[in-house]
């Protein structure tokens, strides 16, 4: 990503939003750890196995939705930052144009 207005220096962007920090462990792995505490041999009834697989599927779906939402938030933040930067740049250009017009008018008045 192109650094816009110092964005490359932002710890929030680098660590929290763009995810340079390690990704959280999935819920299905947590469920497996919890089950090993109660049943180290991992013997479970078919009903429990079915429920665990459903919980794992739901956890994976929630994690996928969370990452999609995160991507959308990053894109929105980037777009907003770029728009603010462009607006500030546009304002500076307008000031410079006005200054140049005043200088040209001053030179023309002196020449006349």
C-alpha positions, 0 to 999 in steps of 0.5 A: 500500500502506498504511504498516504500522509504518514500512514506507513508509520501508524502502529494501529494500521501495521499491527491491528488493522493489517494484521502483522500481529499473529492471527488468533487461534480458531475456535475449533482448536479451542473446542478440541483442547477443552474436550481433551481435558474432559476426555483424553481418549477423545471418546464421544457419542455421535450426538456430541461429535455432531454438535462439535462439528456444527460448533466448529462450522459456525466458528469458521463462518464467524471467523470468515465474516470477521475477516471480511468485515475487517477488510471492508473497514481497512478499505473504508479507512484507506479511502477516507484517509486518501479523500482527506489527504486529497482535500487538504492538497486541493486546498493548498493548490487553491491557495498557491493558485490565488498567490500566483494570480496575485503575483501575476497581477502585481507584475502586470500592474508594475509593467503598465 
